[in-house]
């Protein structure tokens, strides 16, 4: 079995693949100061819940946007699994050509998303990752990553309103009944939820105009389902996109 690990700024997502089948997925909070032993203890418990053991894991594919944690997880898998993980980065085949001014600036998770999206849905395809940041990745018909867009994440924006103002409260990230809020909580929810749905719609219109061709839109990330319910411009929601991309990249490099 293959264990895929996507280390994000806020959360870390893990998935176990039995062949092409994704058998189990988990999410844990990302803690840059957490030691490899702590992550190992959490992972052991998660595996046991699915009737799995460390000996069932034969390979590990990993991507991270938090550089200090790469060595932490490498130590974890070497010590407790006796496995050298494949880390997506320079020198790893991905099947994705990065057509950016500086290819090294593209996050490993974006590369995994691009690989999975083009494999599953063809191209051109636009991947929207609604997580700590809201990012758009544009993949050509040939599978090239031709550029992207980065905006503030939904939860990040909501937290900023709470921490950077004197009187605005922290609110649940849920759509209010009306666009026009009749109280402060509803007004903030409207601005965040409907505001981000409008951001997605507006940016997609600009991207499509610049591309000059129709492109499928795939959303992933923790808030993808929330925003997809409020707009018709998202074609597919796939919360496992990055994990699938990691599996595909591992298959390209295992020989």
ABEGO torsion letter per residue (X at the ends): XBBBBBBBAABBBBBBBBEABBABBBBBBBBAABBAAAAAAAAAAAAAAAGBBAAABABBBBBBABAAAAAAAAAAAAAAAGBBBBBBEBGBBAGBBBBBABAAABBAAAAAAAAAAAAAAEOBBBBBBBBABBBBBBBBAAGBBAEBBBBBBAAAAAAAAAAABAABBBBBBBBBABABBABAAAAAAAAAAAAAAAAAAAAAAAAAAAAGBBBBBBBBEAAAAAAAAABAABABBBAAAAAAAAAAAAAAAAX
